[in-house]
Amino acid sequence: MASSTAIAPPPPSNANGTNQTSTGRSLLDLLRSRDKLVRASSDHQIDDNDNNNVANDEIETTETELLQRLQSLDISIRRRGLFNNDSERAQLFYKCASERSSSSTGANDDTVVEDSAKGSVKSSSSNHKRKRKGGGGGGGNSNNSNNSSNSGTGSAGGLSATSYGIFLDSHSSTPFSAVSTGGGGDKSNLDEGLIVTVVCRILGVTVGRRKKHDAQSQNDDMEDETTQSLKHSDSLIQVALSIIASICDHAKDGMVPSLSIDSQCAFIEGDMIGSIGSSLLDALRDNILSLYYQGNEEKIAVMMESFRAAASVITLLEMRLSRADKILNGLKDATWLVLNNLHSLTADTASIHAIQHSATSLLASLPLPGTSDGNPPSKVWTQCIRDGILLLRWALNGFFPMPTIDNTVAKDEATKHQTLWKEHERWLSIVTGFQVEGLDLGGDPTDGYRARALQIRIECLTSYIASLIKMDGYPLHQANTLSSSALILPFDSLLDVSELLLSFPLAAEGKHRSTKQRLRSTPVQGGLISPDSAMSISVELRLCGHTLFDVGMESCRGGSGALSRGRRIVGMAVANLQSSCSMALVSVVDGKRSGDIRGQRIGWLRGSIPLRIKSIQMFLNVAISLGSSTMSSAGTAKSMSKALVLLGGCLLEQTQREDDRFDEWGTLGERAKLVEISSTALASCVAAFGGLIPNNVRSTIDSILHSCLTTLYCSGSSSIFAYAEAKRSILQLATNCVTVPWGDGGRSTINDIVRKVSLLLKNDTDVTVASMALSTLCIVDAFMTPRAPALLIASRNQDESKSNLTASVMMHSINEKEAEMKSLSRSKESKEKKSSKKDQKVSATDDSSAVKKKSKTAETTKTMQNESELPRNAIENMAAVETDNKQIHSETTETGVTNNDVATDAMEVDENTEDRVEFEGKSQEGQKDDSEVVDDDDFSLDDFPEIVDEDPDEGDRM
């Protein structure tokens, strides 16, 4: 589609040319015509190939037009909302919806469905049903008068779907049934409801109760019904899902008072989604299951959009879905069904990770509504994290038993959480169901399959726990309440499982070394994968451990939960950093000789630069989260000092090396990233610890920095500093080292080389590097330039007569100008409407005058025909009379002055006066037009303050 509309609003010509109040009606007409064409082609079964091709072309053309309009609408809704941020339009819409709700005959009308075959209207009323208070934001089957999108915040009260102009098909109705928009009220004011109606019809959203059958028949019926809802193309379904997500996201953002000036539009949009919330989630669950049962990997994008739309609806409605446990549990089961069988997909890694993220974001939003039993969201949130940690531990222990896991504890946990253990066994049966009999010592053909299943299972659970802890997708107005002390994070269990994943490569390597060569492809004792398979997935599992550790530390930043476990956390971070650095660097820092490291095992992952980057990021997270207390504590000061020296060694290895090492695994860009993260970590530690860093460690850091800056100054473009990120990070480290004093109060001695490098880099081609160099130069000059005490302190008088443009004055002026522009635009719109009405009246009068002229011409033609029918005698008599008159006229003209001369003189005078009057009138009209142009110009020079170059007062000078 047009990419320019995604960056900027549409041009005024395109925006003004479309009728904004008829978008929903036009979309509904297009969808109806498309459905009629599909029904005609499916009913008649045309045998002629030419006619069949013509019908398919018509369907494709209609669908393409509908798709383009929906895509442009999605872009507009994502930025301006369903009502285009027009509060007056939203209030008028809600007023019309309230009138429809009050004037409806039945208080609980489900929907109005028009039978396309008979043309009759069917109303499925449910007055005999019991009305539930505080219901779960159902479809059109309840009035939901007690449900609001955000109770207590002044939002619109909950109205039914039909009141908002959202008309859904009944679950028992025939497919392709038309929608009737009858039912009182002004239909032209419910266009936004028709837009939602079109989206719901594309997604197959229905209302009503389903018949109860046995499990097998219910699954078969569900598959048939969901395939009916997916008869639209994948692109149409995908853009409809995107529109639902855009409406929900805009409503969530608008409910935050600090981000939205007028939240009326957002509240009404949220209440519209709330009126169909349960029915919409039910349809999304059916679509997810249908896509899963089809087994078509080409529809992965549609499945991801379904997960995203469902998560957006849940995070918007929240507690309004507290009674919709059945629908939410069905959605949860469908999501876990997809995740449990994700290892069977043959898609690429990026697609699998995208599905994992979207599905786990949906699962992480399920605690928001709470439960119908009265459990608050915070309690459900904590229990979900605990369940995820247990599932991860059981999966790891079942496939590859770790020496640190006690089996008796695992059995006790299984008996205590029987429901969760059944879910684990269900996934285990799926993975182990693919078996090949007759295994021998030569190898297990299912070993790689089970290893892939374990890897994807660990990645899914890690993404699930991380989404819960980070509260991925939660609305902004719930951030403070969910981050309160009511939430209990199982931090110890999180540290345990992250430590297991971080140590998995060492355990797999140790098992691989201790196993004989011919047995390395067979499953280990008590497990399901072999040492070779464990080695192949060890890197991915270690990355999962980094993710869990990082999100755990980020959630406890600034609190006392991490400080009480500081020694354990620092020990994990330093040990992981030491296992990622090169063996030569570790031996130098530890003070060991070359003969002392011969008997030690050299880890095969030490040469991985990406893993070294992850380890440094992990240590940086610990240093920022725990702060300077780690350097002041006796139990962690030594470990932190060692880690700082290791960071400096990693930086020195990459900047001073002349040739590549054979045991390193990484590209030149990854080496530049390693320089960046090492410099950033050292700069953050210097700023956080300050004078608590021992002098010997600080001397080592300054020496390493001086060596790196010298390399940059001498051979910048021919070294690793050719990358902009490496130059920015080394300048930041230099700035911190110059400004932060040593432990004894002295300053750093690297100011000269820092100034030289800053002067060199202030003309760098990269604008960020040049800006950073200028900032560093200013700081160095401010700190290192000796200054004498001031003899006279200059004061600046604030003269109110001069125009001082402060922040408050500027913002006040901007608000005033925006208000003026809005009023002028509204007046222009009203003038345009009046002028259009006048043009219509003028066109009507012109039409009537044209009719009158036609009638007159017809009468004249009739008279001429009558005259042609006169007798010839009368014509001859008239000719004789005319000849007599000519003779008399010729005689009179010969005797005196003719009247024609006088008449011609008079006509010349009249023409001169008329030309003068016309010229004066045109000049007056031109002056009026110019005055109107000046008045209509909103950006005249008079609006700007006058800039005057005045000399300063003598009193202000020194």
Secondary structure, 3 states (H helix, E strand, C coil): CCCHHHHCCCCHHHHHHCCHHHHHHHHHHHHHHHHHHHHHHHHHCCCCHHHHHHHHHHHHHHHHHHHHHHHHHHHHHHHHCCCCCCHHHHHHHHHHHHHHHHHCCCCCEEEEEECCCCCCEEEEECCCCCCCCCCCCCCCCCCCCCCECCCCCCCCECCCCCCCCCCCEECCCCCCCEECCCCCCCHHHCHHHHHHHHHHHHHCCEECCCCCCCHHHHHHHHHHHHHHHCCCCHHHHHHHHHHHHHHHHHHHHHCCCCCCCCCHHHHHHHHHHHHCHHHHHHHHHHHHHHHHHHCCHHHHHHHHHHHHHHHHHHHHHHHHHCCCHHHHHHHHHHHHHHHHCHHHCCCCHHHHHHHHHHHHHHHHHCCCCCCCCCCCHHHHHHHHHHHHHHHHHHHHHHHCCCCCCCHHHHHHHHHHCHHHHHHHHHHHHHHHCCCCCCCECCECCCHHHHHHHHHHHHHHHHHHHHHHHHCCCCCHHHHHHHCCCCCCCCHHHHHHHHHHHHCHHHHHHHHHHHCCHHHCCCCCCCCCCCHHHHHHCHHHHHHHHHHHHHHHHHHCCCCHHHHCCHHHHHHHHHHHHHHHCCHHHHHHHHCCCHHHHCCCCCCCCCCEHHHHHHHHHHHHHHHHHHCCHHHHCCCCHHHHHHHHHHHHHHHHHHHHCCCCCCCCECCHHHHHHHHHHHHHHHHHHHHHHHHHCCHHHHHHHHHHHHHHHHHHHHCCCCCHHHCHHHHHHHHHHHHHHHHCCCCCCCCCCCHHHHHHHHHHHCCCCCHHHHHHHHHHHHHHHHHHCCCCCCCCCCCCCCCCCCCCCCHHHHHHHHHHHHHHHHHHHHHHHHHHHHHHHHHHHHHHHHHHHHHHHHHHHHHHHHHHHHHHCCCHHHHHHHHHHHHHHHHHHHHHHHHCCCHHHHHHHHHHHHHHHHHHHHHHHHHHHHHHHHHHHHHHCCCCHHHCCCCCCCCCCHHHCC
